[in-house]
């Protein structure tokens, strides 16, 4: 801390009133008094603890002002008596602390000297220090490496004086802060915070720490504003001095004019040629940069769009009515009224649409569709594509097509983004023809389909039951270095498996392995089911064993597929052997395996064994699926068990929407074989109502009516 905080700033102002600078040696009465008081304190309590301190660089800027003030016995203006008295007290405290510390250091070095000798040494040292302060030589005193110091003292002595001065100033600053902190500890704001802390339960050391923390922050805030005030005063003083200097110059010029002298006029030399503006070697004087500046200005309008107008008054009421509209309401009248009141620009319309999108999502595309014909909305192709996308996500195909037609009527051709949306929409809806048209339009626009487009088209072909066309698209993806995902491969494999296409399923499985996807339980199960459907149990068993070699344990579905493959060739012994081997490894047949076994044993008319399996299914808490009910109806009808046959037939008729052609043929065939002609005719009528037809069933029904066999009884 420097002496600027210790010595009042008015000292310098007082000095300006003196005639000349005081260069005489000070009256040492004050110094002598300080030495005697320090001498008396040596026998009592030590009033000061000396600490080594770091150099204070700003010390040398302010200590010389002390040398220009009168201490005791100097003449001064009575008007400033109070200020000088305060400054003398500060100086006396500094000298008193300095003398006390120096006395201790001299006593340590000169142990044999008496007090009078020590006092004499102190008088000489303090006098030399004050002399250096008067000469403005404190910088030399602080820098011991300079050789121009007074030759009366050694370098070590000047170094000691420098250290003691800094230590004294530091301790005086600490004392000042301590006294100032006491005031802030008692201020109203800190007291209020302490009362609040006490109310919430803070006590003891924590309360003390918080109190000092709040007081310190308040003191720092006060010091900050005091510093700002001092800076403001300095700036004002500087401006005042500059103004006085300008006035003096102006008065000098007026005096020169009055004396007949012409004032000197300073002007810039005349410029020849054009000004060249160069920044980092780039010549900006070319006219083309004006055009660049205009384009930058236009682009800034896009980067920083205008703010929407505030909505108030009657327009606010209309806005609330628009937001409260239902989907069946017509928003055109309210939108026209809103436009008349608000006089909106494009940004105002978008603000309204954003609010509508948050509160009424279903009405959003309808309102935006109305705005397409609004002149102030300034609709572009992106607005059309947004509406089409919103309708596509809601599966509203007709509305989306209507927007496309409106685009064409207004002379706006769908771009790649809009066509992309149409491809996804038609693929999701299963409209293959329109999806292919949109895809071709996309290619004509020069846009190469990405992975998302291919995935949508492949799923559309798969859902339409055309896995071979989907496979062609997958090959096209591979030719364009677009790697299909694992989901696409599995979708195609699943589709080929459902259609019993062994060749297609094998190709997809092989392509998967070349693409880096290892066979998993799902893919191997699909291959087992595919070979089982075509009646090739050997290939099915090869894939089943390959699955086990890969470390996968066959689950219930995979085992059911293998049993179904054996069923095609009626290899009951191999199926039972496989089940025994799997049960040794901890496998327990589930509902899928039991369903295949019930169907197989039902065809063999093994009623007791089937009922045992039904009992096990009931114990597992599972409800028999529809396939089991079809098998039971066929088995009980052929076996002549009328009650159970009709019971199973009732369940089948209740779920007629889930039956396929094969299921209807089996039920009707079993009823005809069992002599249930009327029931067979009724089920055949249901089959035709579902859109299925079978010629051989018609022939069988006609023959059964002609012969009218009796029902067998058991």
N, C-alpha and C positions, 0 to 999 in steps of 0.2 A: 504494500500500500504506500502511496506517495504522500508527500506533505500537503498536497492540494486539499485533501480532506481535513487536515489538521489546522491549516492556516486559512483564515477567512479570505474569500476572493476580493473583499473590499480593500485589502492591504495594497494591492496594485493600484486601485483607484485613488487611495490616499496618497500614494507616492507621487501621483501625477500633479498633486497640488503643491508639492515642495519645489522650491527653487533650486534646481540642480540635484545631483545625486550626492548622497552622504558618503564620503570616502574616508572619513576619519575613523580612528579606532573607537570601538564602543566604550561606554562607561561600564566598567567591569563590576559594578556594585551588585548587579543581578547575578553575575557568574560567581562572585565571592559568596553571595548569600546561598546560592545553590550548593557550593562546595561545603560551606559550614553546616547546612542542613543535612547534607549527605554524610558529613563527618559525625554529626550527632546520631544519625540513624545506624551507624555501624555497630554501636553498642547495644542496640535494641533488636527488634524483629526485622528480618530482611524484607524490604518492601517490594522487591522486584526479582524475578527469576530470569536470568540471562539465557537466551537460546540463540543458537546460530541460525541465521535466516538467509534465504536466497537473495541475491541482489535485486533491488527494486530500481528498474531502469528509469522510471519517471521521477525519481527522487531528485535528480540533478536539475530538473526543469523548474522546480518550485522552491527549493531551499534558498536560492539566491535572493528571492523576494524578501526573505526574513532579514537579510543583511541590509536591506534598504529601508527598514523601519526603525524607529526609535524605540528603545526598550524603556528603561527607567532613567529619568533625568533628562530625556530628550524633549525638545519642544514639539508640541503638536497642536492641532486645531481643536478647540474645545467642542466643536460640533460633532467631532468623531471620537469623543472620549470613550464611549461605551464599546465601540468596535475595537479600538486600540487596546483597551483593557482586556477584552476577550482574547486578542491575539497574544498579548503579553503573558496571559495565563497559560496558553498553549505552549509558547516558547519556554516559559519557566518549567513546565512539566517535562518538556523534551530535554532541557539542560539538566534538570534534576535526575532524571533516569539515566542520562548519558554519564553524568559525573559519578553516580553510584556504581554503575557497572565498571567504569574505568578505574575507580578506586580499588575494586576487588582485583582487577587484573594487575594493577601496579603493585598492590600488596603481595600478590603471589610472586612477582618477579623480584621486587626489592624488599626482602623480608627484614633486612637489618635497618631500614630507614624508619624514622619516627613519623608521626602523623603530620607534623608541620612540614616536613620535607615532601611527603606525599601530597599535601595540599598545595604546595608550591608547584609540584609537577602538574597537578590537575589544572591549576590556574594557567600555566603556560600552554597546556594542550588545548583547553577550551578556548583560550584567546586565539590560538593559531587556527582552530576550526572556524571560529566566528570570522576571523580575518579572511579565510578562504571563501566563506559564504558571502562576504561583502564583495569580494573580487569576482564572484561568479565562477570560482574555480572548483566547484564541487565535482564536476565531471572528472577533473584531474585527481581529486581526492578519491573518487570511486574507482578509477582505473589506476591500479598500482604499477602498471607497466610503463606509465608515462614518466619521463625523467625530469619534467618541468615543475614538479611539486616543490614546495618549500624545502630548502636544504636543511632547515632546522630539525626536521624529523626524518627518521629512516623509513624505508619502504615497509618494513614490518609494522612500524607504528601506524603508518597511514592505513595499512590493511586492517589493523585492529580497529582503528577509528571507523573505517567503512563498515565492518561487521557489526560493531556496536550500534552505529546509527541505524542500520537496517533493522536490527533486533528491536531497538527502541520504537521505531515507527510501526513495526508489526504489532508489538504489544499494545501500543496506543490505539491502533486500529481495532484490535480485538476488544479492548475496553470500550471503545466507542460503539461497536456492534453489540456488545453485551448490554450496554445501557439502552441502546435502541431496541433490542429484543425485549427488554423488560416492559417497554411501553406497548409493544405489539402483543405481548402475552395478555395484557389487560384490556385490549381493544374489544369493542362490542361484537365484531364479527367472529373473532376467535372464541369469545365467551359463549356466543350462540351455538357455535359448532360443538363446543364442549358439553353444553347442556343437552344437545341432541344425542351426542355419543353416550352420555350418562343415561338417557332415557332408554336407549336400546341395549344397555347392559355392559358397556365398556367401563372397566375400572382399572385401578392400579397402574402398573408400568405402561400398559398399552395406552391408557388415557394420557399419561405424561408424554409419551412419544408422539401421539397424535397432536397434542397441544403445541409442542415445540415445532412440529412439522408445519402446522397451519400458521403459526406465528412467523416461521422462517419464510414461508411462501408469501405472506403478506408483506414482510420486510423487503423481499426481493422485488415484489411488484412496486412498492413505494420507491425503491432505489431506481428502478427502471424509468418510472415517470419523472423522477427528479432529474435523471440524466437527459431525458427528452427535453425537459424544461431548460436545462443549461444549454443544450445544443440550440434550442430555439433562440435563446437570448444571444448566443454567440453569432448566429446567423443574422439576427436583427442588427447587432452592433456592426457586423461586417457590411451589411447593406447600407446602414447609415453612413459608415465611413466612405463607401464607394459613392454614395449620393453627394456627400460633401465634397469629394474629389471632383465629381462631374460639375458641380456648381462652381467650384473654384476655376476649373478649366473654362467654363462658359463665361464667367466674369472676366477672365483673362482675355478671351477672344473679343468680348464687347469692348473692353478697354483698348484693345489693339485697333478695333474698327474706329472707335472714337478718336484715336490718335492718327487716323488716316492710313493705317496699314491694311492691306487686303489679306483676308485669311487664306491660308493654303487649302486648296481643294484636292483631296486625294481620290482618284478614280482608277478604275480598272483599265488596262490597255484595250484597244479596239481589237475584237476577234476577227480573224480572217479564216474563211472556209467553214466547214461543218464541224460540229462537235462530235467526237467519237467517244462512245461509252464502251469501255472494255472492262469485263469482269472475268478474272481468271483466264485471260487470253481470248474471251469470246466477245466479238464485236456486236454490241446491241444497238448500234446506230442504224442498222439496216431496217428498211420499212417493213420487212416481213415479220419482224418481232411485234409490230403493232397488231397484226392479224393473230399472232400467237396469243397475245395478251387478251384479245377479244374472245378467243376460243376458251382460254382458261377461265375468263369471267363467266362464260356460259356454262362451263362444266361445274363451276362453283355453285351455280343455282341448283344443279342437280344434286350435288353433294350436300348442300345446306338448303333443303326445301323451306318454303315459306310456312309460317305457323298458321294453324287453323284459326278461324274467327271464333270468338267466344259465343256460346249459345246462351241466350237469355230471353226473358220476357215470354211473349207468345210462342216464339220459336221453340223454346224449351218445352212448352206444353205439347206442341206438335211432335217433338222428338220422343217424348214419353209415350204418346199414342202409337207412333210407329213401332217402338220397341215392344209394345203390348199387343201387337197384331197377332192373329192366329194364322196358321198355314193356309187356311181356306179363304182368308180375306184378301181383298184387292188393295195393294199398297199404293197404287198410282195416284189417287186423289190426295192422300196425305203427303206423298213425295212432292207433288206439284205445289202444294201449299207451303211445304218446308222450303222449297227452292225459291218461291216468291218472297218469303220472309227473310231468308238468310243470304240470298244472292251468292250462292256457294261457288267456290272453285273446286278443282279436282281434289285438293287436300282436305277440304271440308267434307266432300262426299266419302272419302276414305275413312275419315274420323267417324262418321255415322255408321259406315259398314263394319268397322271394327267393334263398335259398341253392339251392333246387331249380331255379330258373329259370337260375341261372348254370351249374350242373353237369349238369343233365339236362332240356333244353328240351322234349323229346318227352313226358316224363312229367308235366311241369308242369300242363297242362290236366286230365289225368286225376286228379291228386291234388286239384286245386282243385274238380273236380266232386264228389269224395267229400266234401269239406269243406262243400259247400252244405247238407247235412243235419246238420252238426255245430252244436249249439246254441251253444257258446262262440265259434264263428266269426262269428255274427251276420251272416249273408249278406244282402246287399242287391242291388238291381238292377244296380249297377255290377260286382259280382262275376260275375253271369250274363253281362253283356255282354263282360267280359274273356275268359271261356271261349269264348264264341261267336266272338269275334274271333280267338282263338288257333286254333280249329278251322278258321275260314274261311281263314286264311293258309296252313294245311296242306292246303287243298282237301278237308277231311273234312266233306262236306255233311251226311251222315246224323247224325254226332255233333252238329253244330251244331243241326240240327233237333230232336234229342232234348233238348237243353238248352232250346230254346224251348218245347217241350211241357212240360218240367218247370216252367218259369216259369209257364205258364198253370195247371198243376195247383196250384201254390202261391199262386195268386191275384195274381201279379205280371204286369201287362200290359207288353209291350215298349214302351219309350219311343222317342223320335226317334233317339237314338244307336244303340240296338240295331237298329232298322229300317234305319238307314243302313248298318250292317254287313251286314245281310241283302241289301240291294240290290246292294252291291259283290260279295258272295259269289255270288249267283245270276247276276249279269251275267258274272262271270269264268268261271263254270261253263257258260254258254250256256243256262241254263234261263230262257227268256224269260217263260213264264207266271208262274213264281214271282217273277221279278224285277218284272214288272208289278204283281203283287199287293202286293209289298212297297212299291213306289213309291206305289200308291194308299193303302196304310195310312199311309205317311209324310205324304201330303197330308191325309188325314183327321185326323191329329194336329195339323194346323195348321202343319206344317213345310214351308217352300218349298224345293224341291230346289236345291242349290248347283251350282257348275260341276263338282265331282267326281262328283256323282250323274248329271248329264246326260252327262258323258263316259263313265261306265261303261255307261249304258243305250245310248248311241249305238254304242259298240264291240260291245255284245251284239247289237244289230240288224244291224250290219255283218257280224259273224262268222256270223250266222244267214242271211245272204244277203237281207236285207230293207233295202236302202239307202233306200227311200222312207219307211219308218217312222222311220228314223234322221234323215232330212231334216226330218220333222215336229217331232221333238224339238229339232233345231237351230233351226228357226223359232220354237219356243216360247222357247228361250233368248234369241234376239234380241228377242222381244216383251217379255221381262222385263229388258232392258238388261244381259244377261249375254253378253259378247262371246266367241264361240267362239274357240278357239286355232287357230293355223295347222295343227297336227297333226290337229284334227278335220276341218277343210276338206279336207286332203289325204286323210284316210281315206275320207271320203265320195266324193271325186272318184275315188279308186282303185277303190272298190267299184262305182260306176256304170260306170267304164271296163271292169272285168272282166265286167260283165253286158251290155256293148254298149249301154247306155242313153245315147244322144246327148243327149236333152233334159235328163236329170238332171245329166250331166256339164257341160253348158253352163250350167245354173242355178247349180251350185256355183262354177264358174269366175267367173261374173259377180258372185255374192255376195261372193266373195273380194276382187275388185277394189273393190267398194263398201265393204268392211270395212277397206280400207287395206292389203291384202296384194297386192303386185305379183306378176304371173306370173313363175314361175321355170322352170328347165329341166325339173323334174319335172312340174309342172302342164301345160306345153305338150306334153311327151311323152305324158302320159296322154290329152290331147285328140286327138293324132295317132293313137294306138292305137285310141281309141274310134271315130273316123271310119273308120279302116282296117278295123275289124271289121265295120262295117255296109256296107262297100263304097262309101264316098264319098271317092274320092281327091282331089277338088277341095278339099273342106273340110279334109281332112288336110293338103294342100299349103299352104293358107292359114295354118293354125296353124304349120306348119313354117317358112314364110317369116316369120311374125310373131315366132317365137322368134329367128330370126337378126337381125331388125330391133331386137330388144331388146338385142342384143349378146352373146347366148349362142351358143356353138358347139355344133351338134348332136353328140351322142355316138353311140356304136355302137347303143344301144338305140333312140334316137329315129330314127336312119336306118333301122333294121330295121323299125320301125313304118310308116315312109313307104313302104318297098319292099313291105311286106305289103299296104298300101292299093292300090298299083299292081297287085299280084298278083291282087286280087279282080276287077279289070277286065282283066287280062292285058295291061297297058300296059308291055311289056318295053322298048320304045324309050325311054319317059320314065324308067323306072327306071335304065337304063344311062346316060342323059344326066345324071341327078341324081348318079349315082356318079362320073362323070367330072368334074363341076363341083366336087364335094366333094374329090376327090383332088387337084385343082389347089390347093385351099386347105390341103392338108396332111392331109386325113382319110385314115385307113387303116381299111378294113372289119375288124370284129372278129368274134367268134364268133356274136353275135346276127344280124348282117347275113348272114354266110355260111350260117347255118341257114335263113334265109328263102330265100336264093338256091338252096340245095340242094333245098329242098322245091319251089320253083317249077320249076326245071329238071328235077327228077325227074318232075313231072307231065307235062312236055313230052317225056319220054323222051330227054333229051340226056345220055346216059350218060357220054360222054367229058368234057363240061364239068363234070358233077358230080364225076367222079373228080379233075379238076384242083383243084376247090375242096376236096375231101377232102385232097389232098396239101398244100394251103396251110394247112389247119387242123392237119395233123400237124406241119408245120414250125413253127407257133406253139407247139407243145407242149400243145395243148388236146385233151381227150378229147371225141369227138363226143357231143352230148347225145342223150337218148332220142328227141326229135323227129326228129333226123337218121336214127336207126336205123329209125324207122317209115317215113320217106320212102324210105330205101334198100330196105327190104323190099318196099314197094309197087312201086318202080321196077324192081328186079331181077326180081321175080316176073312183072310184065307183060312185061318184056323177055325172059323165058325164061332168065335166067342162074341156073341152079339152085343152084350152089354158093354164090354170094354171097347169093342170096335166103334160102337156109336158114341161112346164117351170121348174117345180120341178124335173121332170125326167132328164132334162139336167144337173141340179146341182148334182143329185145323180150319173149320169154316169161320171161326171168329177172327182168325188172322189170315184171311184169304188174300189181303193186299201184299203180304210178304211171300206168297208162294210163287214159284217159277213153273215153267212148262213141265220140267221133269217131275216136280212134286205133284202137280195135278195128274199127270199120266200115271204115276205110281198109285195115288189114292184111288183114282177111278178104276184102274186095272185090278187093284186088290178087292174093291167092292164088287166088281163084275165077277171076279173069280169066286168070291164068297157067296154070291147069290143076292147081294144087296142092290137090286137093279134100280129101284126108285131112288135110293141115295146116290147111286152112281149117276143117274140122269140129272139129279139136282146139282151135284158137284160139277158135272160137265157143263151145265148152264152157267155156273159161276166162272168156270174157266173161259168160256167164250165171252162172258161179260168183261173179263180182265184183258181180252184181246188175244188170247191164245187159241190155236186151232190144231187139231190132230186128226188125220184121216183114219188111222187104224183104230182110234178110240170110237169113232162114229160107227165103223164096221162092227166092232166088238159089242157096242150097245145095241145095234140092230139085231145082231145074232142072239144076244141074251134075251131080248124081248120076244123073238120068234120062238125060242125053245123054252123060255120062262121056267128056268130051273128053280127048284126049291132050295131054300137056304140050308146048308148043312148044319147039323146041331152037334154040339159036343157034350 
